[in-house]
């Protein structure tokens, strides 16, 4: 169960991002293709309704943002100001970081509870009672979206679900940090799927100021401009061949 939960954000974000990309591509293609006077095809394209595409993609991006925030907590992607924390001693740094993680869990937990209350009163209560065959009484059905005509409580469910998952991730990271003393870290300069680039050649642009490998054994004071050995007065390089006076 925990192994599946560890990859929940990636699966949801991957699905939503891929589906939104396909929907936007199809909507744009339909808009331009329906303008060409192609017999039969143009009438068929005009008959297709893609007015819901924009609204659906907006909903998908909202859900991606909420679950992406939970993914950021788990992997350490979120940017934080830790200048003061890094200047603290090891004994003081640990409780301060733990307090920050627990504060994040408390805040996202409150947002999840308030968001869940709002969703429940915005139509989820009526939908659940109606699905179970119970009499909803005077409970309002709740508003719907303009284009898709979906119940808005389905869209707003991203708030309690995403914030609740963020709260869980904060608690998970806090527990792991208290046990091991390590926080999840993400290298912002690393791109997944790309191997580390080999060391650039010495003649690569921007590398002209590097000292040639053949002169690595020389002292920096014995090197002239551009990393070349400094010539002595007698025309020889700065290396000591052992014949100088002791």
N, C-alpha and C positions, 0 to 999 in steps of 0.2 A: 504493500500500500504506500509506504513512504517512498519507495523507489519510483512509483508512478507520480506521486505528488512532487517529487524533486524536478520533474520535467513538465509539469502541468503548464507553466507559463510559456515555455518554448513551443509546445504543441498548439496552444491557443493563439499565440502571436503569429506563428507560421501559417496556420489555417486562415486567420483573419486577414493577414497581409496578402497572402496569395489570392484569396477570394476577392478582396477589394481591388487588387490589380487587374484581375480578369474582368470584373464588372466595369471598371472605369474604361478599360480598353474596348470592351464591347459597346459601351455607350458612346464613346467618341467615334468609333468606327461606324456605328449606326447613324450618327448625326451627319457625318460627311458623305457616307455612301447613299443615304436617302436623297441627297441633293442631285444625284446624277439621273438623267432621264432614261433609265434603262427599262424597256418594256417588261411588264409583269413584276420584275424584281423591285422596282421603285414602289409600286403599289403595295407589295408585300412588306417592304421595309417601313413604309409610312404607317402601315397598320400595326406595327410593333410598338409597344409602349415602354419606353425606358425612362419615364419621368420619375420613377422610384429609385433610380440608380444613385443619384446624388445623396438622397436621404439615407439610404442603406449604407453607403460608404462612410458617411459622417458617423453613423452609429458604430460601425466597425472600428473606426479610428478612436472613438471614445473608449471602447472596450479594450483596444490595444494599449491605450495610454494607461488605463488603470492596472491591467495585468503586467504591463511593462514596468510600472513602478515597483510592483512586487518582485519582478525578476531582478530589478536593479538592487533591491535590498539584499537579495540572496547572493548575488554575485559581486557586490561591492562596486557597482558602476556609478552609483550616485556620488556627485561631487560634494565634498565636505570641507569645511574650514577647520583645519587641525593644527594651525600654527602654535596656538597656546598649548594644546594638548601634547604636542611633541616636545615641548620644553619642560614638561613636568617630569618628575622622577618616575621610575617604573612602579613604585608602590602607590603613587597617587594617580598615575595614568589609568590603571585598570578600573578602579571604581568610577572615574569620570566617564570613561567610554561605556561602561555598563549602564550608568545612569542615562546617558544619551540614547542608548538602544532601548531601554525600558520606557523612556519618555516617548520615543517614536512609536513603540507598541501601544502605549496608552492613548496617544493622539489618534492613531489609525483605528484603534478599537472603538473609541468614542464616535468617530466618523462612520464606522460600520454600523454601530447601533442606531445612530440617528438616521442614517441612510436606509436601514432596514425598516425603521418605523415609518419613514416617508413612503417607501415602496408599498408597505402593507396597507397604508391608508389611501394610497393613490390608485388602487384597483386590484392589488394582489389578494386582498381579503375577499373581495367579491368573486374573483376568478377561482380561488381555492374552494369556496363554499359551493359555487356553481358546478365545479368539476366533481365534487363529492356528492352532488345531488341534494345538498342541504339548502334550506331556505335562507337566502342572503338578507331578507328583510329590507330595511331601509338603507343598506350599505350601497354607496354609489358604485357604478360600474367603472368609472374612471375614464379619463380622456384617451384619445388615440392620436397617433401621428398623422400629419396632413396627407402624405403621399401613400405610404404603405398601409395606413389605417391599422397599425399595430397598437395594442395597449401600451401606453407610455411606461407603465410599471416594469415591463420587460426591458425597455431601454435603460431605465434608471437603476435596474438591478446591478449594473456594473459598479455602482458606488458601494453598496454593502459587500458584494462579493470580492471586488478588487481590494477594498480597504481591509476587509477581514483577512484576506490572504497576506496583505502587507503586515498586518499585526502578527500573524503567525510567523512570518519570515523574520520579523524583528525579534520575537521571542526565541526563534530557532538560532539566529546568529548570536544573540546574547548568551544563550546557554552554551553554545560551542565556544564562544570567547572566554567565558568564565572557566570552562574546563581546560582549554588548551592555551589561552592567551593570544590566539591568532584571529584576525579578522579576514573575511573574504576580500581578495584584492583582484582588481582587473586592470591590466595594462592597456591604457587608452591608445597607445601607439601600436598595439599588436592587432593584426588582422587575421582572423581565423582562416585557416586553409592555405596561408602563405608561409613558406619556410623562411627562416632567417637568411637574409641576403649575404653572400660571401663578401669578404673584405675587398673593397675596391682596389683596383690596380693603382700603382704609384703614379702613372701618367694620366689618371682620370682627372678631368677638370675639377678644381677645388681641392686637389690633393698635392698641388705643387709645393706646398710649404712643408711637406713631410720629409724627414731625413731618409736618404737612401739606405737600404738595408746594408749595403757594403760599408757604410760609414757608421753603423750603430755602435761600434766599439770606441768611437772617438768621443772625447769629452766635448761638451757643447762649446767651450771656449776655443776649441781647436777648429771649429767649423766656421766657414765664412758665410756669405749671403746665399740664400736658397739651398742651404743644407750641404754645400760642397766644402771639401777640405780647404782650409786656408793655406795659401802658399807661403812658404818662408822666404826670406830674403835671397837665399841661394837658388830659388826656383823649385825647391822640393816641397812636397806637401807637409802638412803639420804632423805626420806620424813620426814617432820616435823609433829609429831603426837600431837603437842600442849603441850607436857610435858616438853619441854626444858625450860631453864631459860629465863625469860623475861628480 
